[in-house]
Amino acid sequence: MSVLLLQLAGPLQSWGASSRFARRSTESAPTKSGVLGLLAAAQGRPRTADLSDLAALRFGVRVDQPGTRVRDFHTAHHQVSGKAMPVTERFYLADAVFLAAVEGGRALIEELRTAVRAPHFLPFLGRRACPPARRLDLGVRHDTGLEGALREHPWLAAAWYRRQTTRAAPDRLPVLLDSAPDDPPGDIVADQPLSFDPRHRRYARRSVRVDGVPRPVEIPGVPEHDPMPLLESD
C-alpha cells in the first residue's frame, strides 16, 4: 500500500461534518469527506461521479498546529429567485496546520498526487473561500503504512507558532485515523462520502481512532506558495 501526504495550511479552514441550515460549524481537524472532495476536485471529477474508489482509501490526519476557532456571519441571495437568504453563522479555524494522508493502491495514489500537483479545479480547505497558503503535495510514501507516515514526517507548525510554544510545545501530536479492522470501536462520525451530488449529498458512518505520536523535528523552512499559477493557461 502507498500513502499520499498532504499539507493543509491556510489563514482560514472550515471542515464541517454536521452543519445544518443557518449554523455552519467546523470540526477541529480536516474531515475525510472534505479531503476526498479536494482530491476529487483536483482530478476534475464532476460532483455526480462515482466515489467508491476514493471512499475506500484509509484516511488519517495529524494536528501540527491546532489554530483558533473564529465566527463569522454570512449573507447571500437565492441563486434562482434573488431573494435574500437568512443570515448564517459560520465557524472557521484560523492559522491551523495539518498533515493529512490517504492510503491505498499504488496506481490510484500516484494518480492523486499528479492531480494535486496540477489540479483541474482550484483546491480549497473545506470551503471555496479558504485557499491553501502552502503547497499541498508532500510526496508519496511506499515504504511505510498510514500510521508510520504520520508519525515520521517532520513537524509542519509555522515558525511563529514554534517560537511561541518553545517551552510548552506538545511532546505528542494528536492523530485521527480510520479505524483498522482489528481496532477496538472508535468514535462514530457521519463522514464517509457516498455522493457529492448537490441535489442529494450522502454520507455513511465511519469509525475514527484518536491517538497521538511523538512530536517530530520541524521542517527548517516553508517555501513560498502561490496556488493561482497552477490554473493559468499557456
C-alpha positions in Angstrom: 0.0 0.0 0.0 1.1 3.6 -0.7 0.4 6.8 1.2 -0.1 10.3 -0.2 0.8 13.1 2.3 -0.9 16.5 2.1 -0.1 19.7 3.9 -3.3 21.6 4.8 -2.4 25.1 6.0 -4.1 28.5 5.4 -5.4 31.7 7.0 -8.8 30.0 7.3 -10.1 26.5 7.1 -13.6 25.0 7.7 -14.3 21.3 7.9 -18.0 20.8 8.6 -19.4 17.3 9.3 -22.7 18.2 11.0 -23.6 21.7 9.6 -27.3 22.4 9.3 -29.2 25.4 7.9 -28.2 28.7 9.4 -25.3 27.4 11.6 -22.3 26.1 9.7 -19.8 24.6 12.2 -16.3 23.3 11.7 -14.6 20.3 13.2 -11.2 20.7 14.9 -9.4 18.8 12.2 -10.0 18.1 8.5 -12.7 15.6 7.7 -12.4 12.6 5.3 -15.2 13.9 3.2 -13.6 17.3 2.9 -10.2 15.9 1.9 -11.6 13.4 -0.5 -13.6 16.3 -2.0 -10.4 18.2 -2.5 -8.8 15.2 -4.3 -11.9 14.7 -6.5 -11.8 18.3 -7.5 -8.1 18.1 -8.3 -8.9 15.2 -10.6 -11.7 17.2 -12.2 -14.4 14.7 -11.2 -18.0 16.0 -11.6 -20.0 16.1 -8.4 -22.2 13.3 -9.6 -19.2 11.0 -10.3 -18.7 7.6 -8.6 -16.6 8.0 -5.4 -16.3 4.4 -4.4 -12.5 4.2 -5.2 -11.8 7.3 -3.1 -14.1 6.3 -0.3 -12.2 3.0 0.0 -8.9 4.9 0.9 -7.9 4.8 4.5 -7.6 8.3 5.9 -5.7 9.9 8.7 -4.8 13.4 9.9 -2.2 14.8 12.3 -2.8 18.1 14.2 0.5 20.0 13.9 -0.9 23.5 14.8 -4.5 23.5 16.1 -5.4 27.0 15.2 -8.1 29.2 16.7 -11.8 28.9 16.2 -13.4 32.1 14.8 -17.0 33.0 14.0 -18.4 35.0 11.0 -21.8 36.0 9.8 -22.7 35.5 6.1 -25.4 36.9 3.9 -26.5 35.6 0.5 -29.2 35.7 -2.1 -31.1 32.7 -3.7 -29.4 31.8 -7.0 -32.8 31.5 -8.7 -35.3 33.9 -7.1 -32.7 36.5 -6.0 -34.4 36.8 -2.6 -32.3 37.4 0.5 -31.5 34.3 2.4 -31.3 34.1 6.2 -28.1 35.3 7.8 -25.9 32.3 8.6 -23.4 31.8 11.4 -20.2 30.3 10.1 -17.2 29.0 12.0 -13.6 28.6 10.8 -10.2 27.5 12.1 -7.6 30.4 11.8 -3.9 29.7 11.3 -4.2 25.9 11.6 -1.8 23.4 10.1 -2.5 19.7 9.5 -0.7 16.8 7.9 -3.3 14.6 6.1 -2.8 11.3 4.5 -4.7 8.7 2.4 -3.6 5.1 2.0 -4.4 2.9 -0.9 -3.2 1.1 -4.0 -0.1 2.5 -5.7 -1.7 3.3 -9.0 -4.5 5.4 -7.5 -2.2 7.2 -5.0 0.1 8.2 -7.8 -2.8 9.4 -9.9 -4.0 11.6 -7.0 -0.5 13.0 -6.5 -0.3 14.0 -10.1 -3.8 15.7 -9.8 -2.8 17.6 -6.7 0.3 18.9 -8.4 -1.7 20.2 -11.4 -5.3 20.4 -10.2 -8.2 20.6 -12.5 -10.1 22.9 -10.1 -8.6 25.2 -7.6 -8.2 23.4 -4.3 -9.7 24.8 -1.1 -9.7 23.9 2.6 -13.3 22.9 3.3 -14.9 26.0 1.7 -14.2 27.9 -1.5 -13.2 31.0 0.4 -10.3 29.1 2.1 -7.4 28.6 -0.3 -4.2 26.8 0.9 -1.3 29.0 1.9 1.3 26.3 1.3 1.8 23.7 -1.3 -0.4 20.7 -0.7 1.8 17.9 -2.1 4.3 16.5 0.4 5.0 13.3 -1.6 4.2 9.7 -1.6 5.5 7.0 0.8 5.7 3.4 -0.4 7.9 2.2 2.4 5.5 2.6 5.3 1.9 2.5 6.2 -0.5 5.3 7.2 0.5 5.4 10.8 4.2 5.3 10.0 3.9 8.2 7.5 2.0 10.4 10.0 4.5 9.5 12.8 7.7 10.1 10.8 7.0 13.2 8.7 8.6 16.4 10.1 6.6 18.9 12.2 4.8 21.4 10.0 4.0 24.1 12.5 4.8 27.7 11.5 7.9 29.3 12.8 6.0 31.9 14.8 4.0 29.1 16.5 7.1 27.2 17.3 8.6 30.3 18.9 5.6 30.9 21.0 5.5 27.4 22.2 9.2 26.8 22.8 8.7 25.9 26.4 5.2 24.5 26.1 5.5 22.7 22.8 3.5 19.4 22.9 5.5 16.3 23.3 2.8 14.4 21.3 0.7 15.5 18.4 -3.0 14.3 18.1 -3.7 11.9 15.3 -7.2 10.9 14.0 -7.3 7.6 11.9 -9.8 5.5 10.2 -10.1 2.5 12.5 -8.4 -0.6 11.2 -10.4 -3.9 11.2 -8.7 -5.2 14.3 -9.0 -1.9 16.2 -11.5 -1.5 19.2 -14.6 0.6 18.4 -13.8 4.2 17.9 -15.8 7.4 17.6 -18.5 7.1 15.0 -19.0 10.1 12.7 -21.1 10.5 9.6 -18.2 11.4 7.4 -17.8 8.6 4.8 -18.8 10.3 1.5 -21.1 8.3 -0.8 -22.1 11.1 -3.2 -21.2 14.8 -3.6 -24.3 15.4 -5.8 -25.6 18.8 -4.6 -29.2 17.6 -5.1 -28.7 14.8 -2.6 -25.4 14.6 -0.7 -25.0 11.3 1.1 -22.6 10.2 3.8 -22.2 6.9 5.6 -20.7 6.5 9.1 -17.1 5.6 9.8 -15.1 4.7 12.9 -12.3 7.1 14.0 -9.5 6.1 16.3 -7.9 9.0 18.3 -4.3 8.6 19.1 -1.0 10.6 19.4 2.5 10.4 18.0 5.7 11.8 19.4 6.4 15.3 18.0 8.9 15.0 15.2 11.6 17.6 14.4 10.3 20.5 12.3 11.0 21.3 8.7 13.7 24.1 8.6 11.8 26.4 6.3 8.5 26.7 4.5 8.7 27.5 0.7 6.6 30.3 -0.7 3.5 29.1 -2.4 1.1 30.7 -4.9 -1.8 28.4 -6.0 -3.0 30.5 -8.9 -0.3 29.8 -11.5 -1.4 26.1 -11.5 -4.6 27.2 -13.2 -3.1 29.6 -15.7 -3.3 28.5 -19.3 -0.2 28.5 -21.5 
